[in-house]
Amino acid sequence: MKRFGLIGSPIGHSLSPQLFRAGYPLSADTYDLIEKESFEEAIREFKSHYSAINVTAPFKEKAFLIADSADSRTSILRATNLLVKEGGLIIACNTDCSAVETLLQKEAAGLGRIPKVLVTGCGGAGKAAALASAGLNFPTGVANRDFCKAQEFCRSSELLEPLHLDYGEMSGYGFDILVHTLPLVTSDILNLDLRGRTVIEANYRNPGLASYEKEAGFKYIPGTEWLVEQATSGFRIMTGKLPDMQNLSEFRTHL
C-alpha cells in the first residue's frame, strides 16, 4: 500500500480524495488531505510518510524549490503541483500544463484552425495555461495587472505576448479562447465581446464567469474539467497505473 496526498491552504474543500478513489476504486492505496499550518510541516510529513503529493496554493513555488529535479516545463514555471519520490530523489512536475493542453486541443479541433488564446493572470495557473498553449504552437496573449511580470514570463516563448489587464488591449488581441485564471472577474473582462468564443475558467470552487454563459453567448468550460484532467494526469505519474477512466468520467458528470 502506498500513501498519497495533497498539501496547501485551505484544502478542506478539495475534491482530490474523491477523484483518487473514483480513479482507483479497488486499490489499497490511500489519498489524504495533509492539513498543516506551514509548508515546512507539510513537507516533513510528505518526506516521512508519503510516496507522492499534489501541491496547491499557496505552496506551489516553495514546493518547486525543495525538489531535486524537475521536467522542462516545470523548470520554466518554477512552480509545481506534484512532487514524486523516485530513486531517493524528489521530482517536481506540473500537470496543470497537460490538463490545459487537453482542453485546448479539443477546442482547436472544433474550430478547425489554430486558435488565438488569451490568458488572464500570470500566477501559477496562468503561467501553466500560457505555456501549454504556446507548446501547442498557439499564439497566446498573457494579460496581467503587473505588466512587468507578464513581460518577464513571456520571454520564455516567442508565441507569448504580454498584455495589460485592460479592456482595450485585451479586446484588440482578437482571441478565440479565453483562459481565465484570476480569482476575481473585473469589469474589463466582463465587457469583452465573448460571443461565439470559448471560456475556460480555472476556479472551480467560486467560478466568476459561469453565470454569464447564456447572456454573453460563449461556450463555458468549468474549472472542474481542468481539475479532472490535471488529476488524471497526476494520478498516473503518482501511482504508475492508469486510473479507471470510465469511473472518472461518471464522477465528472456529478461535479
TIDRENSE-390513 format. One record per residue (C-alpha): x, y, z. Coordinates in steps of 0.25 Angstrom, whole numbers, always signed. Layout:
! TIDRENSE-390513
<pt><east>X</east><north>Y</north><up>Z</up></pt>
...
//
This chain:
! TIDRENSE-390513
<pt><east>+0</east><north>+0</north><up>+0</up></pt>
<pt><east>+5</east><north>+14</north><up>-4</up></pt>
<pt><east>+1</east><north>+27</north><up>+2</up></pt>
<pt><east>-2</east><north>+40</north><up>-6</up></pt>
<pt><east>-8</east><north>+53</north><up>-2</up></pt>
<pt><east>-10</east><north>+68</north><up>-4</up></pt>
<pt><east>-3</east><north>+80</north><up>+3</up></pt>
<pt><east>-8</east><north>+94</north><up>+2</up></pt>
<pt><east>-16</east><north>+104</north><up>+10</up></pt>
<pt><east>-28</east><north>+104</north><up>+11</up></pt>
<pt><east>-31</east><north>+90</north><up>+5</up></pt>
<pt><east>-43</east><north>+85</north><up>+13</up></pt>
<pt><east>-52</east><north>+87</north><up>+0</up></pt>
<pt><east>-43</east><north>+79</north><up>-9</up></pt>
<pt><east>-49</east><north>+68</north><up>-17</up></pt>
<pt><east>-36</east><north>+61</north><up>-19</up></pt>
<pt><east>-38</east><north>+50</north><up>-10</up></pt>
<pt><east>-51</east><north>+47</north><up>-16</up></pt>
<pt><east>-45</east><north>+47</north><up>-30</up></pt>
<pt><east>-34</east><north>+38</north><up>-26</up></pt>
<pt><east>-44</east><north>+28</north><up>-21</up></pt>
<pt><east>-52</east><north>+29</north><up>-33</up></pt>
<pt><east>-39</east><north>+26</north><up>-41</up></pt>
<pt><east>-35</east><north>+15</north><up>-33</up></pt>
<pt><east>-47</east><north>+9</north><up>-27</up></pt>
<pt><east>-41</east><north>-5</north><up>-23</up></pt>
<pt><east>-27</east><north>+0</north><up>-19</up></pt>
<pt><east>-22</east><north>-1</north><up>-5</up></pt>
<pt><east>-14</east><north>+12</north><up>-7</up></pt>
<pt><east>-19</east><north>+24</north><up>+1</up></pt>
<pt><east>-20</east><north>+39</north><up>-2</up></pt>
<pt><east>-21</east><north>+49</north><up>+9</up></pt>
<pt><east>-23</east><north>+64</north><up>+11</up></pt>
<pt><east>-10</east><north>+67</north><up>+19</up></pt>
<pt><east>-15</east><north>+79</north><up>+27</up></pt>
<pt><east>-3</east><north>+86</north><up>+33</up></pt>
<pt><east>-1</east><north>+100</north><up>+38</up></pt>
<pt><east>+12</east><north>+103</north><up>+30</up></pt>
<pt><east>+19</east><north>+98</north><up>+17</up></pt>
<pt><east>+31</east><north>+93</north><up>+25</up></pt>
<pt><east>+21</east><north>+84</north><up>+34</up></pt>
<pt><east>+14</east><north>+78</north><up>+21</up></pt>
<pt><east>+27</east><north>+75</north><up>+14</up></pt>
<pt><east>+33</east><north>+68</north><up>+27</up></pt>
<pt><east>+20</east><north>+59</north><up>+27</up></pt>
<pt><east>+22</east><north>+56</north><up>+12</up></pt>
<pt><east>+36</east><north>+52</north><up>+13</up></pt>
<pt><east>+33</east><north>+43</north><up>+25</up></pt>
<pt><east>+20</east><north>+36</north><up>+21</up></pt>
<pt><east>+16</east><north>+39</north><up>+6</up></pt>
<pt><east>+21</east><north>+34</north><up>-7</up></pt>
<pt><east>+16</east><north>+46</north><up>-15</up></pt>
<pt><east>+7</east><north>+58</north><up>-12</up></pt>
<pt><east>-1</east><north>+68</north><up>-20</up></pt>
<pt><east>+2</east><north>+83</north><up>-17</up></pt>
<pt><east>-8</east><north>+94</north><up>-17</up></pt>
<pt><east>-7</east><north>+109</north><up>-14</up></pt>
<pt><east>+0</east><north>+115</north><up>-7</up></pt>
<pt><east>+11</east><north>+105</north><up>-7</up></pt>
<pt><east>+14</east><north>+102</north><up>-22</up></pt>
<pt><east>+26</east><north>+111</north><up>-23</up></pt>
<pt><east>+32</east><north>+107</north><up>-9</up></pt>
<pt><east>+30</east><north>+92</north><up>-13</up></pt>
<pt><east>+38</east><north>+94</north><up>-26</up></pt>
<pt><east>+50</east><north>+100</north><up>-18</up></pt>
<pt><east>+51</east><north>+87</north><up>-10</up></pt>
<pt><east>+51</east><north>+77</north><up>-22</up></pt>
<pt><east>+64</east><north>+71</north><up>-26</up></pt>
<pt><east>+60</east><north>+72</north><up>-41</up></pt>
<pt><east>+48</east><north>+76</north><up>-50</up></pt>
<pt><east>+43</east><north>+74</north><up>-64</up></pt>
<pt><east>+46</east><north>+85</north><up>-74</up></pt>
<pt><east>+32</east><north>+92</north><up>-73</up></pt>
<pt><east>+32</east><north>+92</north><up>-58</up></pt>
<pt><east>+46</east><north>+98</north><up>-58</up></pt>
<pt><east>+41</east><north>+109</north><up>-67</up></pt>
<pt><east>+29</east><north>+111</north><up>-58</up></pt>
<pt><east>+37</east><north>+110</north><up>-45</up></pt>
<pt><east>+24</east><north>+104</north><up>-38</up></pt>
<pt><east>+19</east><north>+90</north><up>-37</up></pt>
<pt><east>+6</east><north>+83</north><up>-33</up></pt>
<pt><east>+12</east><north>+69</north><up>-32</up></pt>
<pt><east>+24</east><north>+64</north><up>-24</up></pt>
<pt><east>+28</east><north>+50</north><up>-26</up></pt>
<pt><east>+39</east><north>+41</north><up>-19</up></pt>
<pt><east>+48</east><north>+34</north><up>-29</up></pt>
<pt><east>+61</east><north>+27</north><up>-26</up></pt>
<pt><east>+63</east><north>+35</north><up>-13</up></pt>
<pt><east>+61</east><north>+48</north><up>-21</up></pt>
<pt><east>+49</east><north>+57</north><up>-21</up></pt>
<pt><east>+44</east><north>+60</north><up>-35</up></pt>
<pt><east>+35</east><north>+72</north><up>-38</up></pt>
<pt><east>+24</east><north>+72</north><up>-49</up></pt>
<pt><east>+13</east><north>+81</north><up>-53</up></pt>
<pt><east>+0</east><north>+74</north><up>-58</up></pt>
<pt><east>-7</east><north>+88</north><up>-60</up></pt>
<pt><east>+0</east><north>+89</north><up>-73</up></pt>
<pt><east>-4</east><north>+75</north><up>-78</up></pt>
<pt><east>-19</east><north>+78</north><up>-74</up></pt>
<pt><east>-20</east><north>+91</north><up>-81</up></pt>
<pt><east>-13</east><north>+85</north><up>-94</up></pt>
<pt><east>-24</east><north>+74</north><up>-94</up></pt>
<pt><east>-35</east><north>+85</north><up>-93</up></pt>
<pt><east>-29</east><north>+94</north><up>-103</up></pt>
<pt><east>-27</east><north>+83</north><up>-113</up></pt>
<pt><east>-41</east><north>+79</north><up>-112</up></pt>
<pt><east>-46</east><north>+93</north><up>-115</up></pt>
<pt><east>-36</east><north>+95</north><up>-126</up></pt>
<pt><east>-41</east><north>+82</north><up>-133</up></pt>
<pt><east>-55</east><north>+88</north><up>-133</up></pt>
<pt><east>-50</east><north>+101</north><up>-139</up></pt>
<pt><east>-43</east><north>+94</north><up>-150</up></pt>
<pt><east>-31</east><north>+104</north><up>-149</up></pt>
<pt><east>-20</east><north>+109</north><up>-140</up></pt>
<pt><east>-27</east><north>+118</north><up>-129</up></pt>
<pt><east>-22</east><north>+130</north><up>-122</up></pt>
<pt><east>-22</east><north>+129</north><up>-107</up></pt>
<pt><east>-24</east><north>+140</north><up>-97</up></pt>
<pt><east>-19</east><north>+136</north><up>-83</up></pt>
<pt><east>-23</east><north>+145</north><up>-71</up></pt>
<pt><east>-14</east><north>+145</north><up>-60</up></pt>
<pt><east>+1</east><north>+141</north><up>-58</up></pt>
<pt><east>+1</east><north>+133</north><up>-46</up></pt>
<pt><east>+4</east><north>+118</north><up>-45</up></pt>
<pt><east>-9</east><north>+114</north><up>-53</up></pt>
<pt><east>-8</east><north>+125</north><up>-63</up></pt>
<pt><east>+7</east><north>+122</north><up>-66</up></pt>
<pt><east>+3</east><north>+107</north><up>-67</up></pt>
<pt><east>-8</east><north>+111</north><up>-77</up></pt>
<pt><east>+0</east><north>+120</north><up>-85</up></pt>
<pt><east>+12</east><north>+110</north><up>-86</up></pt>
<pt><east>+2</east><north>+99</north><up>-90</up></pt>
<pt><east>-4</east><north>+108</north><up>-101</up></pt>
<pt><east>+10</east><north>+112</north><up>-106</up></pt>
<pt><east>+14</east><north>+98</north><up>-106</up></pt>
<pt><east>+3</east><north>+95</north><up>-116</up></pt>
<pt><east>+8</east><north>+106</north><up>-125</up></pt>
<pt><east>-4</east><north>+115</north><up>-122</up></pt>
<pt><east>-2</east><north>+130</north><up>-122</up></pt>
<pt><east>-4</east><north>+134</north><up>-107</up></pt>
<pt><east>-6</east><north>+147</north><up>-100</up></pt>
<pt><east>-4</east><north>+148</north><up>-85</up></pt>
<pt><east>-11</east><north>+159</north><up>-78</up></pt>
<pt><east>-7</east><north>+163</north><up>-64</up></pt>
<pt><east>-9</east><north>+174</north><up>-55</up></pt>
<pt><east>+7</east><north>+174</north><up>-53</up></pt>
<pt><east>+11</east><north>+176</north><up>-67</up></pt>
<pt><east>+26</east><north>+175</north><up>-64</up></pt>
<pt><east>+23</east><north>+161</north><up>-58</up></pt>
<pt><east>+15</east><north>+157</north><up>-71</up></pt>
<pt><east>+27</east><north>+163</north><up>-79</up></pt>
<pt><east>+37</east><north>+155</north><up>-72</up></pt>
<pt><east>+30</east><north>+142</north><up>-73</up></pt>
<pt><east>+26</east><north>+144</north><up>-88</up></pt>
<pt><east>+41</east><north>+144</north><up>-91</up></pt>
<pt><east>+40</east><north>+128</north><up>-90</up></pt>
<pt><east>+34</east><north>+127</north><up>-103</up></pt>
<pt><east>+32</east><north>+135</north><up>-116</up></pt>
<pt><east>+18</east><north>+131</north><up>-117</up></pt>
<pt><east>+15</east><north>+138</north><up>-104</up></pt>
<pt><east>+11</east><north>+153</north><up>-104</up></pt>
<pt><east>+10</east><north>+161</north><up>-91</up></pt>
<pt><east>-3</east><north>+170</north><up>-89</up></pt>
<pt><east>-8</east><north>+179</north><up>-79</up></pt>
<pt><east>-21</east><north>+175</north><up>-72</up></pt>
<pt><east>-29</east><north>+185</north><up>-79</up></pt>
<pt><east>-41</east><north>+184</north><up>-87</up></pt>
<pt><east>-36</east><north>+191</north><up>-99</up></pt>
<pt><east>-23</east><north>+184</north><up>-100</up></pt>
<pt><east>-30</east><north>+170</north><up>-98</up></pt>
<pt><east>-41</east><north>+173</north><up>-108</up></pt>
<pt><east>-31</east><north>+177</north><up>-118</up></pt>
<pt><east>-23</east><north>+164</north><up>-117</up></pt>
<pt><east>-34</east><north>+157</north><up>-125</up></pt>
<pt><east>-35</east><north>+144</north><up>-117</up></pt>
<pt><east>-43</east><north>+131</north><up>-120</up></pt>
<pt><east>-41</east><north>+125</north><up>-106</up></pt>
<pt><east>-41</east><north>+132</north><up>-92</up></pt>
<pt><east>-34</east><north>+124</north><up>-81</up></pt>
<pt><east>-38</east><north>+132</north><up>-68</up></pt>
<pt><east>-29</east><north>+128</north><up>-56</up></pt>
<pt><east>-31</east><north>+140</north><up>-47</up></pt>
<pt><east>-39</east><north>+139</north><up>-34</up></pt>
<pt><east>-48</east><north>+150</north><up>-38</up></pt>
<pt><east>-55</east><north>+155</north><up>-50</up></pt>
<pt><east>-52</east><north>+170</north><up>-53</up></pt>
<pt><east>-61</east><north>+180</north><up>-62</up></pt>
<pt><east>-50</east><north>+179</north><up>-72</up></pt>
<pt><east>-53</east><north>+164</north><up>-74</up></pt>
<pt><east>-68</east><north>+165</north><up>-73</up></pt>
<pt><east>-68</east><north>+176</north><up>-84</up></pt>
<pt><east>-61</east><north>+167</north><up>-94</up></pt>
<pt><east>-69</east><north>+162</north><up>-106</up></pt>
<pt><east>-69</east><north>+147</north><up>-103</up></pt>
<pt><east>-80</east><north>+143</north><up>-113</up></pt>
<pt><east>-76</east><north>+130</north><up>-120</up></pt>
<pt><east>-63</east><north>+129</north><up>-113</up></pt>
<pt><east>-59</east><north>+118</north><up>-102</up></pt>
<pt><east>-56</east><north>+122</north><up>-88</up></pt>
<pt><east>-48</east><north>+112</north><up>-79</up></pt>
<pt><east>-49</east><north>+116</north><up>-64</up></pt>
<pt><east>-38</east><north>+111</north><up>-54</up></pt>
<pt><east>-46</east><north>+114</north><up>-42</up></pt>
<pt><east>-56</east><north>+102</north><up>-39</up></pt>
<pt><east>-59</east><north>+106</north><up>-25</up></pt>
<pt><east>-64</east><north>+120</north><up>-27</up></pt>
<pt><east>-65</east><north>+122</north><up>-42</up></pt>
<pt><east>-68</east><north>+136</north><up>-46</up></pt>
<pt><east>-72</east><north>+134</north><up>-61</up></pt>
<pt><east>-81</east><north>+122</north><up>-61</up></pt>
<pt><east>-94</east><north>+131</north><up>-59</up></pt>
<pt><east>-91</east><north>+139</north><up>-71</up></pt>
<pt><east>-90</east><north>+128</north><up>-81</up></pt>
<pt><east>-104</east><north>+129</north><up>-87</up></pt>
<pt><east>-105</east><north>+144</north><up>-86</up></pt>
<pt><east>-92</east><north>+147</north><up>-93</up></pt>
<pt><east>-93</east><north>+135</north><up>-103</up></pt>
<pt><east>-80</east><north>+128</north><up>-101</up></pt>
<pt><east>-76</east><north>+113</north><up>-98</up></pt>
<pt><east>-72</east><north>+111</north><up>-84</up></pt>
<pt><east>-63</east><north>+100</north><up>-79</up></pt>
<pt><east>-63</east><north>+100</north><up>-64</up></pt>
<pt><east>-51</east><north>+98</north><up>-54</up></pt>
<pt><east>-56</east><north>+84</north><up>-51</up></pt>
<pt><east>-52</east><north>+80</north><up>-65</up></pt>
<pt><east>-38</east><north>+86</north><up>-63</up></pt>
<pt><east>-37</east><north>+79</north><up>-49</up></pt>
<pt><east>-41</east><north>+65</north><up>-54</up></pt>
<pt><east>-31</east><north>+66</north><up>-66</up></pt>
<pt><east>-19</east><north>+70</north><up>-57</up></pt>
<pt><east>-23</east><north>+60</north><up>-46</up></pt>
<pt><east>-24</east><north>+49</north><up>-57</up></pt>
<pt><east>-10</east><north>+52</north><up>-62</up></pt>
<pt><east>-4</east><north>+54</north><up>-48</up></pt>
<pt><east>-10</east><north>+41</north><up>-43</up></pt>
<pt><east>-3</east><north>+33</north><up>-54</up></pt>
<pt><east>+10</east><north>+39</north><up>-50</up></pt>
<pt><east>+8</east><north>+37</north><up>-35</up></pt>
<pt><east>+4</east><north>+22</north><up>-36</up></pt>
<pt><east>+10</east><north>+17</north><up>-49</up></pt>
<pt><east>-4</east><north>+12</north><up>-52</up></pt>
<pt><east>-15</east><north>+16</north><up>-62</up></pt>
<pt><east>-27</east><north>+21</north><up>-54</up></pt>
<pt><east>-41</east><north>+15</north><up>-57</up></pt>
<pt><east>-45</east><north>+25</north><up>-68</up></pt>
<pt><east>-60</east><north>+21</north><up>-68</up></pt>
<pt><east>-61</east><north>+23</north><up>-53</up></pt>
<pt><east>-55</east><north>+36</north><up>-54</up></pt>
<pt><east>-64</east><north>+40</north><up>-66</up></pt>
<pt><east>-76</east><north>+36</north><up>-58</up></pt>
<pt><east>-71</east><north>+44</north><up>-46</up></pt>
<pt><east>-68</east><north>+56</north><up>-54</up></pt>
<pt><east>-83</east><north>+57</north><up>-59</up></pt>
<pt><east>-87</east><north>+59</north><up>-44</up></pt>
<pt><east>-78</east><north>+71</north><up>-41</up></pt>
//
